[in-house]
Structure formats: structure tokens, C-alpha cells
Amino acid sequence: MAKLLINRGFKLSYANCSTHDDESGIGEITQIIIEFGTSYSEAMFQELPPDWTMYEYSRVKDNQILEPKLTGLSCVFKHPPNECDTESIAFDIEVTISNLEVWLEEKDPESCRAVLTLAGCM
């Protein structure tokens, strides 16, 4: 997935996938985070796959919030108690990442780079 984003001109700064116990003690939760090293328009992320959302975040240095805000993508999904085995969680993660990859593959790499260049993001 990271390679697809980079090939389309996006500047990645961080990506992570983690699974942990649900706070309610029932089941588990997986969160996938992709953070970019720049700010992108919401228009770049129209019609994201199910469960994926765009968000803004700020860098902090010496307890000071740095501008501009940056862009990230996140996906959070729950695994019911009867689907918390390693295989079920791995399958859910694979499907969720695949959904984002299919969405990205529909974006022409040259067109993406052109739009990012016009928007001043490259």
C-alpha cells in the first residue's frame, strides 16, 4: 500500500497497523494509520473505501504545535470475541488494506502527480 501511495506522489511519513484488546474487554480492535508529511486537500480522498477516514494532525516540537496541519488516513475496526484468532484478524487486515489498494489503483499515477503538483504538494 505504501508503494502505491509513493508511486502516485504522496509523501509518507509514518504507517502503522496495531491490534489490541477492546476497552470494553469484549473482542479486539485493529487500527491502521497512514500519516503524510504534508497537507492534502480533502478532495484527494473522495470516496475512500468503507471504514477509512481522512484526518488532520499537528507535529509538536518543544511543546509547541507546528503549522501547517498534516494529513493522515485511518481505519479502525472491531473483531468480535469469536473472531479474535490470529487468522481471522490477519484476514480482516488483508481485506481492509486490499480495499484501500483497489481504491488507489483506480487513481492514475500520472494524474495524481499532476494534481499534487498543481496543488503545490510536490
N, CA, C and O of each residue as an XYZ file, in Angstrom:
488
protein
N       0.823     -1.180      0.000
C       0.000      0.000      0.000
C       0.873      1.251      0.000
O       0.594      2.202     -0.730
N       1.916      1.255      0.806
C       2.809      2.422      0.866
C       3.420      2.694     -0.503
O       3.541      3.846     -0.921
N       3.803      1.634     -1.194
C       4.415      1.787     -2.514
C       3.433      2.433     -3.495
O       3.824      3.285     -4.294
N       2.169      2.035     -3.439
C       1.155      2.631     -4.326
C       1.007      4.127     -4.045
O       0.897      4.925     -4.977
N       1.004      4.506     -2.775
C       0.891      5.927     -2.427
C       2.106      6.711     -2.909
O       1.971      7.795     -3.476
N       3.278      6.161     -2.684
C       4.521      6.832     -3.092
C       4.568      6.963     -4.616
O       4.957      8.010     -5.133
N       4.173      5.906     -5.340
C       4.173      5.942     -6.802
C       3.221      6.994     -7.356
O       3.384      7.448     -8.488
N       2.244      7.376     -6.574
C       1.294      8.393     -7.009
C       1.685      9.784     -6.523
O       0.950     10.748     -6.733
N       2.843      9.887     -5.873
C       3.374     11.184     -5.485
C       3.093     11.621     -4.061
O       3.464     12.730     -3.679
N       2.448     10.779     -3.263
C       2.165     11.149     -1.881
C       3.442     11.037     -1.042
O       4.261     10.144     -1.258
N       3.597     11.945     -0.096
C       4.758     11.948      0.799
C       4.370     11.278      2.111
O       3.693     11.880      2.944
N       4.796     10.044      2.293
C       4.500      9.313      3.517
C       5.521      9.639      4.593
O       6.710      9.789      4.310
N       5.052      9.747      5.822
C       5.984      9.942      6.927
C       5.869      8.832      7.973
O       6.798      8.615      8.751
N       4.711      8.116      7.994
C       4.516      7.111      9.038
C       3.371      6.194      8.626
O       2.384      6.647      8.045
N       3.501      4.919      8.924
C       2.414      3.958      8.726
C       2.505      2.909      9.827
O       3.594      2.484     10.213
N       1.339      2.502     10.324
C       1.322      1.532     11.417
C       0.005      0.762     11.400
O      -1.044      1.295     11.037
N       0.088     -0.491     11.798
C      -1.096     -1.325     11.981
C      -0.930     -2.022     13.322
O       0.069     -2.702     13.557
N      -1.919     -1.849     14.204
C      -1.825     -2.494     15.515
C      -3.186     -3.024     15.950
O      -4.229     -2.457     15.624
N      -3.149     -4.117     16.688
C      -4.361     -4.731     17.218
C      -4.204     -4.829     18.730
O      -3.149     -5.214     19.235
N      -5.268     -4.476     19.443
C      -5.232     -4.512     20.905
C      -6.606     -4.877     21.442
O      -7.594     -4.867     20.707
N      -6.662     -5.201     22.733
C      -7.924     -5.546     23.374
C      -8.876     -4.357     23.328
O      -8.474     -3.210     23.524
N     -10.135     -4.652     23.067
C     -11.179     -3.629     23.120
C     -11.294     -3.158     24.569
O     -11.236     -3.972     25.491
N     -11.456     -1.853     24.772
C     -11.539     -1.303     26.133
C     -12.671     -1.916     26.941
O     -12.599     -1.985     28.168
N     -13.718     -2.360     26.255
C     -14.847     -2.975     26.960
C     -14.523     -4.395     27.407
O     -15.290     -5.014     28.145
N     -13.372     -4.910     26.952
C     -12.970     -6.258     27.324
C     -13.609     -7.336     26.466
O     -13.445     -8.529     26.724
N     -14.339     -6.907     25.443
C     -15.014     -7.862     24.564
C     -14.427     -7.724     23.170
O     -14.668     -6.726     22.490
N     -13.669     -8.704     22.744
C     -13.094     -8.675     21.414
C     -11.821     -7.862     21.340
O     -11.214     -7.526     22.356
N     -11.431     -7.553     20.121
C     -10.219     -6.772     19.881
C     -10.497     -5.702     18.834
O     -11.501     -5.755     18.124
N      -9.591     -4.729     18.749
C      -9.714     -3.625     17.805
C      -8.409     -3.511     17.029
O      -7.325     -3.590     17.608
N      -8.518     -3.327     15.724
C      -7.348     -3.073     14.886
C      -7.444     -1.640     14.373
O      -8.513     -1.177     13.977
N      -6.309     -0.952     14.388
C      -6.231      0.399     13.838
C      -5.072      0.451     12.848
O      -3.957      0.023     13.146
N      -5.364      0.985     11.662
C      -4.344      1.208     10.641
C      -4.224      2.719     10.468
O      -5.224      3.411     10.273
N      -2.997      3.223     10.541
C      -2.740      4.663     10.415
C      -1.704      4.892      9.321
O      -0.681      4.210      9.257
N      -1.993      5.868      8.461
C      -1.039      6.315      7.445
C      -0.951      7.826      7.589
O      -1.953      8.525      7.436
N       0.238      8.334      7.881
C       0.408      9.779      8.022
C       1.331     10.289      6.928
O       2.348      9.677      6.603
N       0.944     11.426      6.373
C       1.684     12.051      5.293
C       2.529     13.190      5.836
O       2.228     13.751      6.890
N       3.582     13.525      5.115
C       4.488     14.589      5.531
C       4.086     15.951      5.000
O       4.895     16.878      4.979
N       2.841     16.074      4.574
C       2.334     17.351      4.072
C       0.821     17.381      4.242
O       0.212     16.398      4.666
N       0.228     18.508      3.909
C      -1.216     18.661      3.993
C      -1.826     18.458      2.614
O      -1.384     19.062      1.636
N      -2.839     17.609      2.539
C      -3.537     17.356      1.291
C      -4.995     17.781      1.418
O      -5.583     17.723      2.498
N      -5.554     18.202      0.316
C      -6.956     18.593      0.266
C      -7.853     17.378      0.477
O      -7.510     16.262      0.086
N      -8.997     17.610      1.095
C      -9.972     16.530      1.269
C     -10.389     15.954     -0.077
O     -10.751     14.781     -0.166
N     -10.343     16.773     -1.124
C     -10.744     16.329     -2.459
C      -9.891     15.161     -2.949
O     -10.349     14.364     -3.768
N      -8.660     15.052     -2.459
C      -7.780     13.954     -2.861
C      -8.277     12.607     -2.342
O      -7.903     11.559     -2.867
N      -9.111     12.639     -1.320
C      -9.528     11.397     -0.667
C     -11.040     11.201     -0.728
O     -11.648     10.658      0.194
N     -11.636     11.654     -1.838
C     -13.063     11.441     -2.055
C     -13.343      9.951     -2.193
O     -12.550      9.211     -2.776
N     -14.454      9.529     -1.663
C     -14.942      8.159     -1.823
C     -13.945      7.104     -1.348
O     -13.718      6.100     -2.023
N     -13.354      7.345     -0.177
C     -12.481      6.329      0.415
C     -13.274      5.042      0.654
O     -14.495      5.087      0.803
N     -12.596      3.908      0.692
C     -13.297      2.647      0.964
C     -13.936      2.665      2.355
O     -13.620      3.519      3.183
N     -14.840      1.710      2.598
C     -15.507      1.640      3.905
C     -14.504      1.612      5.063
O     -13.445      0.990      4.977
N     -14.860      2.286      6.123
C     -14.102      2.344      7.382
C     -12.881      3.262      7.334
O     -12.315      3.561      8.386
N     -12.451      3.722      6.150
C     -11.295      4.613      6.037
C     -11.749      6.063      6.160
O     -12.754      6.462      5.572
N     -10.993      6.849      6.936
C     -11.292      8.273      7.079
C     -10.004      9.081      6.956
O      -8.908      8.601      7.247
N     -10.175     10.316      6.518
C      -9.063     11.255      6.453
C      -9.107     12.097      7.726
O     -10.190     12.394      8.232
N      -7.954     12.481      8.245
C      -7.900     13.342      9.421
C      -6.713     14.287      9.298
O      -5.836     14.095      8.456
N      -6.697     15.302     10.140
C      -5.562     16.226     10.211
C      -4.863     16.027     11.543
O      -5.494     15.723     12.555
N      -3.553     16.204     11.526
C      -2.790     16.125     12.765
C      -1.718     17.203     12.742
O      -1.379     17.738     11.686
N      -1.194     17.510     13.907
C      -0.151     18.526     14.018
C       1.108     17.911     14.599
O       1.050     17.037     15.463
N       2.242     18.379     14.113
C       3.511     17.990     14.713
C       3.747     18.876     15.930
O       3.274     20.011     15.991
N       4.483     18.340     16.892
C       4.799     19.096     18.108
C       6.306     19.056     18.307
O       6.927     17.996     18.224
N       6.891     20.227     18.573
C       8.328     20.322     18.848
C       8.508     21.264     20.027
O       7.995     22.383     20.022
N       9.237     20.806     21.036
C       9.465     21.600     22.245
C       8.147     22.130     22.814
O       8.039     23.302     23.175
N       7.152     21.248     22.886
C       5.824     21.569     23.416
C       5.095     22.657     22.627
O       4.149     23.258     23.137
N       5.519     22.912     21.408
C       4.865     23.891     20.535
C       4.235     23.151     19.354
O       4.861     22.283     18.745
N       3.005     23.501     19.047
C       2.321     22.913     17.896
C       2.826     23.599     16.641
O       2.784     24.824     16.527
N       3.302     22.801     15.706
C       3.846     23.332     14.455
C       2.763     23.368     13.380
O       1.920     22.475     13.304
N       2.796     24.384     12.572
C       1.887     24.511     11.433
C       2.666     24.206     10.176
O       3.889     24.342     10.197
N       2.070     23.819      9.124
C       0.641     23.587      8.955
C       0.250     22.210      9.488
O       1.095     21.368      9.791
N      -1.065     22.017      9.588
C      -1.551     20.695      9.943
C      -1.258     19.758      8.786
O      -1.226     20.173      7.627
N      -1.047     18.504      9.107
C      -0.736     17.497      8.102
C      -1.921     16.549      7.944
O      -2.864     16.589      8.734
N      -1.869     15.708      6.936
C      -2.981     14.820      6.615
C      -2.641     13.376      6.951
O      -1.498     12.942      6.813
N      -3.646     12.649      7.391
C      -3.496     11.229      7.655
C      -4.735     10.466      7.226
O      -5.804     11.044      7.033
N      -4.576      9.170      7.082
C      -5.692      8.264      6.824
C      -5.720      7.256      7.959
O      -4.679      6.827      8.456
N      -6.927      6.885      8.360
C      -7.057      5.946      9.464
C      -8.224      5.002      9.211
O      -9.209      5.354      8.562
N      -8.085      3.814      9.735
C      -9.152      2.825      9.668
C      -9.154      2.070     10.994
O      -8.122      1.562     11.431
N     -10.309      2.003     11.620
C     -10.448      1.282     12.885
C     -11.590      0.286     12.720
O     -12.676      0.639     12.260
N     -11.333     -0.957     13.098
C     -12.406     -1.940     13.015
C     -12.300     -2.925     14.168
O     -11.215     -3.224     14.667
N     -13.477     -3.423     14.578
C     -13.570     -4.336     15.722
C     -13.604     -5.786     15.255
O     -14.103     -6.117     14.179
N     -13.053     -6.628     16.113
C     -13.111     -8.072     15.904
C     -13.947     -8.633     17.053
O     -13.554     -8.514     18.214
N     -15.091     -9.241     16.748
C     -15.912     -9.832     17.815
C     -15.138    -10.946     18.529
O     -14.185    -11.492     17.973
N     -15.541    -11.281     19.745
C     -14.824    -12.295     20.526
C     -14.608    -13.619     19.782
O     -13.577    -14.267     19.962
N     -15.559    -14.015     18.960
C     -15.421    -15.290     18.253
C     -14.560    -15.174     16.986
O     -14.380    -16.158     16.267
N     -14.021    -13.957     16.710
C     -13.168    -13.754     15.531
C     -11.855    -13.061     15.914
O     -11.339    -12.236     15.160
N     -11.324    -13.402     17.087
C     -10.095    -12.773     17.577
C      -8.862    -13.655     17.424
O      -7.795    -13.326     17.941
N      -9.004    -14.769     16.719
C      -7.831    -15.608     16.488
C      -6.939    -14.934     15.453
O      -7.389    -14.067     14.703
N      -5.698    -15.330     15.418
C      -4.692    -14.717     14.547
C      -5.119    -14.742     13.077
O      -4.960    -13.748     12.369
N      -5.655    -15.864     12.622
C      -6.054    -15.985     11.217
C      -7.199    -15.033     10.866
O      -7.164    -14.400      9.810
N      -8.197    -14.920     11.714
C      -9.337    -14.034     11.445
C      -8.901    -12.575     11.417
O      -9.326    -11.810     10.551
N      -8.055    -12.194     12.365
C      -7.568    -10.810     12.411
C      -6.721    -10.515     11.172
O      -6.876     -9.461     10.556
N      -5.836    -11.431     10.806
C      -4.996    -11.237      9.619
C      -5.854    -11.107      8.364
O      -5.552    -10.298      7.486
N      -6.914    -11.896      8.275
C      -7.816    -11.818      7.114
C      -8.504    -10.458      7.060
O      -8.562     -9.836      5.999
N      -9.029     -9.989      8.198
C      -9.689     -8.675      8.243
C      -8.731     -7.561      7.830
O      -9.108     -6.655      7.087
N      -7.502     -7.629      8.310
C      -6.489     -6.620      7.956
C      -6.209     -6.674      6.460
O      -6.143     -5.637      5.800
N      -6.044     -7.876      5.926
C      -5.755     -8.035      4.497
C      -6.883     -7.458      3.636
O      -6.616     -6.779      2.645
N      -8.126     -7.721      4.004
C      -9.270     -7.203      3.247
C      -9.314     -5.681      3.312
O      -9.545     -5.020      2.300
N      -9.094     -5.126      4.496
C      -9.147     -3.673      4.680
C      -8.046     -2.970      3.878
O      -8.301     -1.954      3.231
N      -6.842     -3.505      3.921
C      -5.740     -2.931      3.148
C      -6.002     -3.103      1.654
O      -5.740     -2.194      0.866
N      -6.513     -4.251      1.270
C      -6.833     -4.508     -0.135
C      -7.867     -3.505     -0.652
O      -7.761     -3.037     -1.785
N      -8.857     -3.176      0.168
C      -9.867     -2.183     -0.234
C      -9.214     -0.843     -0.552
O      -9.577     -0.198     -1.536
N      -8.252     -0.416      0.271
C      -7.571      0.851      0.010
C      -6.684      0.728     -1.231
O      -6.588      1.671     -2.017
N      -6.044     -0.411     -1.411
C      -5.205     -0.608     -2.596
C      -6.029     -0.558     -3.878
O      -5.597      0.036     -4.866
N      -7.206     -1.171     -3.875
C      -8.079     -1.131     -5.054
C      -8.486      0.319     -5.337
O      -8.480      0.750     -6.490
N      -8.834      1.064     -4.298
C      -9.189      2.482     -4.456
C      -8.014      3.253     -5.062
O      -8.204      4.073     -5.961
N      -6.806      2.990     -4.572
C      -5.613      3.664     -5.093
C      -5.300      3.264     -6.532
O      -4.917      4.107     -7.343
N      -5.461      1.988     -6.848
C      -5.158      1.515     -8.192
C      -6.067      2.148     -9.237
O      -5.713      2.217    -10.414
N      -7.246      2.611     -8.806
C      -8.157      3.300     -9.721
C      -7.685      4.718    -10.024
O      -8.190      5.357    -10.947
N      -6.722      5.211     -9.256
C      -6.170      6.556     -9.457
C      -4.946      6.445    -10.357
O      -3.965      5.793     -9.999
N      -5.002      7.070    -11.505
C      -3.886      7.048    -12.439
C      -2.671      7.736    -11.809
O      -2.785      8.874    -11.353
N      -1.505      7.066    -11.775
C      -0.320      7.665    -11.146
C       0.064      9.023    -11.723
O       0.379      9.948    -10.974
N       0.041      9.150    -13.052
C       0.419     10.432    -13.680
C      -0.576     11.528    -13.324
O      -0.179     12.663    -13.058
N      -1.859     11.202    -13.316
C      -2.884     12.188    -12.961
C      -2.736     12.626    -11.509
O      -2.858     13.810    -11.196
N      -2.475     11.675    -10.629
C      -2.283     12.006     -9.209
C      -1.106     12.963     -9.032
O      -1.211     13.968     -8.329
N       0.020     12.637     -9.681
C       1.197     13.511     -9.556
C       0.902     14.892    -10.125
O       1.363     15.895     -9.581
N       0.138     14.955    -11.215
C      -0.198     16.249    -11.819
C      -1.055     17.081    -10.859
O      -0.813     18.274    -10.672
N      -2.048     16.442    -10.261
C      -2.928     17.148     -9.314
C      -2.132     17.600     -8.088
O      -2.311     18.723     -7.616
N      -1.265     16.743     -7.577
C      -0.451     17.114     -6.417
C       0.502     18.268     -6.759
O       0.737     19.149     -5.933
N       1.044     18.256     -7.974
C       1.934     19.335     -8.400
C       1.155     20.638     -8.503
O       1.613     21.671     -8.016
N      -0.006     20.602     -9.125
C      -0.847     21.806     -9.260
C      -1.284     22.348     -7.892
O      -1.430     23.557     -7.711
N      -1.486     21.444     -6.943
C      -1.899     21.862     -5.599
C      -0.723     22.338     -4.762
O      -0.910     22.791     -3.633
N       0.493     22.240     -5.306
C       1.684     22.694     -4.579
C       2.172     21.701     -3.542
O       2.900     22.073     -2.621
N       1.782     20.446     -3.679
C       2.169     19.420     -2.709
C       3.417     18.653     -3.112
O       3.885     17.806     -2.351
N       3.970     18.927     -4.292
C       5.167     18.197     -4.734
C       6.294     19.168     -4.965
O       7.392     18.760     -5.342
